[in-house]
């Protein structure tokens, strides 16, 4: 091989190497663009998941404190009698209300009351003493007196009878200041909890002054120490899912599903979507977080005579 041929090949190799170096520098400056992973904006779920637990806990506590304050205010509302008027089958709700209005107006120029339609009945709630007196004087109305407060005794031994309950309250808890007259005014209503459970929760009706002696106290019943709280929960109908009555007294013929709010029995529901029949929020009608449940509890407390607190 001649020296000239060797030099030519060497120059060609150098040129190829310089070309590769230039291409490499170009790629370095451009960066690995093709391998970049797109940056996605965080979703609301991501933000909630990454939020400090303390903030979530604080919000939950604030909500509970607000609900507790609302219930406390509801207790302070002075409970008065309300009146029920049965609507005849041949009369419309509008005509029934008009007739009552005319009757009350004939006795009092400016009555103050609100009216609630409940099935085939009207519930009239006077808002002042004058209207209350007029309503009491009507012959065709049924007066419903304010409800007595109720207390719930948690974790009472299931074998304790209502008679033994009264004896234990009076004899085992002298620090409460209960008298024989106080215990005599109590009316054990019913038990809550599993029928075959070791303990049950007793619901007792009593005058306001007696309830105040028991509320938020720890008491001894038999060989158990029990907690006492005001019972503010109201019954819920599992036919129509509304509050204030049970399925035994429900007038709705077609059931409402507690899972999806559809017009069918809850046990036959096949719908995966969940919807509350009362507040229309995506949870079951039996949910403890339902606003309708809280409103029902507040309404119940406003109808309860807690005396002067």
C-alpha positions as CSV (number, residue, x, y, z in Angstrom):
1,X,0.0,0.0,0.0
2,X,1.4,3.4,-1.0
3,X,1.9,6.2,1.5
4,X,-0.6,8.3,-0.4
5,X,-3.4,5.7,-0.2
6,X,-2.8,5.3,3.6
7,X,-3.0,9.1,4.2
8,X,-6.3,9.2,2.3
9,X,-7.9,6.5,4.4
10,X,-6.6,8.2,7.6
11,X,-8.2,11.5,6.6
12,X,-11.5,9.7,5.9
13,X,-11.5,8.1,9.3
14,X,-10.7,11.4,11.0
15,X,-13.6,13.1,9.1
16,X,-16.0,10.3,10.2
17,X,-14.9,10.7,13.8
18,X,-15.3,14.4,13.7
19,X,-18.8,14.0,12.3
20,X,-19.8,11.6,15.1
21,X,-18.4,14.0,17.7
22,X,-20.5,16.9,16.3
23,X,-23.6,14.7,16.3
24,X,-23.0,13.7,19.9
25,X,-22.6,17.3,21.0
26,X,-25.9,18.2,19.2
27,X,-27.7,15.4,21.0
28,X,-26.3,16.5,24.4
29,X,-27.5,20.1,23.9
30,X,-31.0,18.9,22.8
31,X,-31.3,16.6,25.9
32,X,-33.4,13.4,26.2
33,X,-36.6,15.0,25.0
34,X,-38.1,11.7,23.7
35,X,-37.7,10.1,27.2
36,X,-39.4,12.9,29.2
37,X,-42.3,11.9,31.4
38,X,-45.2,14.4,31.2
39,X,-45.9,16.1,34.5
40,X,-49.6,15.8,35.4
41,X,-51.4,18.3,37.5
42,X,-52.4,16.9,40.9
43,X,-56.1,16.0,41.2
44,X,-58.4,16.8,44.1
45,X,-58.1,13.3,45.3
46,X,-54.3,13.6,45.3
47,X,-54.5,16.8,47.3
48,X,-56.8,15.3,49.9
49,X,-54.6,12.2,50.2
50,X,-51.5,14.3,50.7
51,X,-53.2,16.8,53.1
52,X,-51.9,16.7,56.7
53,X,-54.0,14.4,58.8
54,X,-54.2,17.0,61.5
55,X,-56.1,19.4,59.2
56,X,-58.6,16.6,58.3
57,X,-59.0,15.8,62.0
58,X,-59.5,19.5,62.9
59,X,-62.2,19.8,60.2
60,X,-64.0,16.7,61.5
61,X,-63.8,18.1,65.1
62,X,-65.1,21.5,63.9
63,X,-68.1,19.8,62.2
64,X,-68.9,17.7,65.3
65,X,-68.6,20.8,67.5
66,X,-71.0,22.7,65.2
67,X,-73.6,19.9,65.3
68,X,-73.3,19.7,69.1
69,X,-73.9,23.4,69.4
70,X,-76.9,23.2,67.1
71,X,-78.4,20.4,69.3
72,X,-77.7,22.5,72.4
73,X,-79.6,25.5,70.9
74,X,-82.5,23.3,70.0
75,X,-82.8,22.2,73.6
76,X,-83.2,25.8,74.7
77,X,-86.2,26.4,72.5
78,X,-89.3,26.6,74.7
79,X,-91.5,23.6,73.7
80,X,-95.2,24.3,73.5
81,X,-98.3,22.3,72.6
82,X,-99.1,21.6,69.0
83,X,-102.4,20.7,67.5
84,X,-103.5,18.0,65.0
85,X,-106.5,18.3,62.7
86,X,-107.7,15.3,60.8
87,X,-108.6,16.2,57.2
88,X,-111.9,14.6,56.0
89,X,-111.6,12.3,53.0
90,X,-113.9,14.6,50.9
91,X,-111.8,17.7,51.7
92,X,-108.5,18.9,50.2
93,X,-105.6,20.1,52.2
94,X,-106.0,23.7,50.9
95,X,-109.7,23.8,51.9
96,X,-108.9,22.3,55.4
97,X,-106.2,25.0,56.0
98,X,-108.6,27.7,54.7
99,X,-111.3,26.6,57.1
100,X,-109.0,26.6,60.1
101,X,-107.6,30.0,59.2
102,X,-111.1,31.5,59.0
103,X,-112.0,29.9,62.4
104,X,-108.9,31.2,64.1
105,X,-109.2,34.6,62.5
106,X,-112.7,35.0,63.9
107,X,-111.3,34.7,67.4
108,X,-107.9,36.4,66.9
109,X,-107.2,39.2,64.4
110,X,-103.5,38.4,63.8
111,X,-102.7,34.7,64.7
112,X,-99.2,33.5,64.5
113,X,-98.6,29.8,63.7
114,X,-97.0,27.4,61.2
115,X,-98.7,24.4,59.7
116,X,-97.2,21.1,58.6
117,X,-99.0,18.7,56.4
118,X,-98.6,15.1,57.6
119,X,-100.5,12.6,55.5
120,X,-104.2,13.3,56.0
121,X,-103.6,15.5,59.0
122,X,-102.5,19.1,59.7
123,X,-100.1,19.8,62.5
124,X,-100.5,23.4,63.7
125,X,-97.7,24.9,65.9
126,X,-98.6,28.2,67.6
127,X,-95.8,30.8,67.7
128,X,-97.3,33.0,70.5
129,X,-99.4,32.7,73.6
130,X,-102.5,34.2,72.1
131,X,-102.6,31.8,69.2
132,X,-102.0,28.9,71.7
133,X,-105.0,29.9,73.8
134,X,-107.2,30.1,70.7
135,X,-106.2,26.7,69.5
136,X,-106.8,25.2,72.9
137,X,-110.4,26.4,72.7
138,X,-111.2,24.7,69.4
139,X,-113.3,21.5,69.7
140,X,-112.2,19.6,66.6
141,X,-108.4,19.7,67.2
142,X,-106.3,17.2,69.2
143,X,-103.7,18.8,71.5
144,X,-100.3,17.2,71.5
145,X,-98.4,18.2,74.7
146,X,-94.7,18.7,74.6
147,X,-92.7,15.5,74.8
148,X,-91.0,14.6,78.1
149,X,-87.2,14.3,77.9
150,X,-85.7,10.8,77.6
151,X,-82.4,9.5,79.0
152,X,-80.5,6.4,77.7
153,X,-78.6,4.2,80.1
154,X,-75.8,2.4,78.2
155,X,-74.6,-1.2,78.8
156,X,-77.1,-2.3,81.5
157,X,-77.0,-6.0,82.3
158,X,-79.6,-7.7,80.1
159,X,-81.2,-9.5,83.1
160,X,-82.0,-6.3,85.0
161,X,-85.8,-5.7,85.0
162,X,-87.5,-2.3,84.9
163,X,-88.4,-2.7,88.6
164,X,-84.8,-3.5,89.5
165,X,-83.6,-0.6,87.4
166,X,-85.5,1.8,89.6
167,X,-84.2,0.2,92.8
168,X,-80.6,0.3,91.6
169,X,-80.8,3.9,90.5
170,X,-82.1,5.0,93.9
171,X,-80.1,2.7,96.2
172,X,-76.7,2.5,94.4
173,X,-76.2,6.1,93.5
174,X,-76.8,8.4,96.5
175,X,-74.4,11.0,95.0
176,X,-77.0,11.8,92.3
177,X,-79.5,13.2,94.8
178,X,-82.4,11.2,93.4
179,X,-85.5,10.8,95.6
180,X,-88.1,8.2,95.7
181,X,-90.5,10.7,94.0
182,X,-87.9,11.2,91.2
183,X,-87.7,7.5,90.6
184,X,-91.4,7.2,90.7
185,X,-91.7,9.7,87.9
186,X,-89.5,7.7,85.6
187,X,-91.0,5.5,82.9
188,X,-88.8,2.8,81.4
189,X,-89.9,2.7,77.7
190,X,-87.9,0.1,75.9
191,X,-84.5,-1.5,75.4
192,X,-82.1,-1.1,72.5
193,X,-79.4,-3.5,71.4
194,X,-79.2,-7.2,70.4
195,X,-81.9,-9.3,72.1
196,X,-79.5,-12.0,73.0
197,X,-76.7,-9.6,74.0
198,X,-75.0,-9.6,77.4
199,X,-75.9,-5.9,77.9
200,X,-78.7,-3.6,76.6
201,X,-79.4,0.1,76.5
202,X,-82.5,1.3,78.5
203,X,-84.4,4.3,77.3
204,X,-86.2,6.1,80.1
205,X,-88.7,9.0,80.1
206,X,-88.5,11.4,83.0
207,X,-89.3,15.0,83.9
208,X,-86.6,17.6,83.0
209,X,-85.4,18.1,86.6
210,X,-84.8,14.3,87.0
211,X,-83.0,14.1,83.6
212,X,-80.6,16.9,84.6
213,X,-79.5,14.7,87.6
214,X,-78.7,11.8,85.4
215,X,-77.3,13.5,82.2
216,X,-73.7,12.8,81.4
217,X,-73.2,10.9,84.7
218,X,-71.7,7.5,85.4
219,X,-74.1,5.4,87.5
220,X,-74.1,1.9,89.0
221,X,-76.7,-0.6,88.0
222,X,-76.2,-4.1,89.4
223,X,-72.6,-5.0,89.0
224,X,-72.0,-2.6,86.1
225,X,-71.1,1.1,85.8
226,X,-73.2,2.7,83.0
227,X,-73.1,5.9,81.1
228,X,-76.2,8.3,80.9
229,X,-77.0,10.6,78.0
230,X,-80.0,12.5,76.7
231,X,-81.7,10.3,74.1
232,X,-82.2,12.6,71.1
233,X,-82.4,10.1,68.2
234,X,-85.7,9.6,66.5
235,X,-87.2,6.6,64.9
236,X,-86.8,6.0,61.2
237,X,-89.2,4.2,58.9
238,X,-87.6,1.5,56.8
239,X,-90.5,1.6,54.4
240,X,-90.4,5.2,53.3
241,X,-87.0,6.0,55.0
242,X,-88.4,9.2,56.7
243,X,-88.0,10.0,60.4
244,X,-90.6,10.3,63.1
245,X,-92.4,7.0,62.7
246,X,-91.8,3.3,62.1
247,X,-92.9,1.0,59.3
248,X,-95.9,-0.2,61.4
249,X,-97.5,3.3,61.1
250,X,-96.3,4.2,57.6
251,X,-99.0,5.2,55.2
252,X,-96.9,4.9,52.1
253,X,-97.9,2.0,50.0
254,X,-94.9,1.7,47.7
255,X,-91.6,1.3,49.6
256,X,-88.6,3.4,49.1
257,X,-85.2,1.8,48.9
258,X,-82.7,2.9,51.6
259,X,-79.8,2.1,49.2
260,X,-80.7,3.9,45.9
261,X,-83.9,5.8,46.8
262,X,-85.8,3.8,44.2
263,X,-89.4,2.7,44.4
264,X,-88.7,-0.9,45.6
265,X,-87.9,-2.9,48.7
266,X,-84.4,-2.4,50.0
267,X,-83.8,-6.1,50.1
268,X,-84.4,-6.4,46.4
269,X,-82.1,-3.5,45.4
270,X,-79.6,-4.4,42.6
271,X,-78.5,-0.8,41.8
272,X,-74.8,-0.1,42.5
273,X,-75.4,3.6,42.8
274,X,-76.1,4.8,46.3
275,X,-78.5,7.7,47.0
276,X,-80.2,8.9,50.1
277,X,-84.0,9.2,49.8
278,X,-84.0,12.1,52.2
279,X,-81.1,14.4,51.4
280,X,-80.3,13.0,47.9
281,X,-76.6,12.8,48.8
282,X,-74.6,9.6,47.7
283,X,-75.0,7.6,51.0
284,X,-77.6,5.3,52.3
285,X,-80.7,6.7,54.0
286,X,-79.7,4.9,57.2
287,X,-76.3,6.7,57.3
288,X,-75.4,8.4,60.6
289,X,-73.9,11.2,58.6
290,X,-77.2,12.1,56.9
291,X,-78.2,15.8,57.4
292,X,-81.9,14.7,57.6
293,X,-81.0,12.6,60.6
294,X,-79.5,15.6,62.4
295,X,-82.4,17.8,61.4
296,X,-84.8,15.2,62.8
297,X,-82.9,15.1,66.1
298,X,-83.0,18.9,66.3
299,X,-86.7,18.9,65.6
300,X,-87.3,16.3,68.3
301,X,-85.4,18.4,70.9
302,X,-87.4,21.5,70.1
303,X,-90.6,19.5,70.8
304,X,-89.2,18.3,74.2
305,X,-89.8,20.1,77.4
306,X,-86.5,20.5,79.1
307,X,-87.8,23.2,81.4
308,X,-85.8,26.3,82.2
309,X,-82.1,25.6,81.6
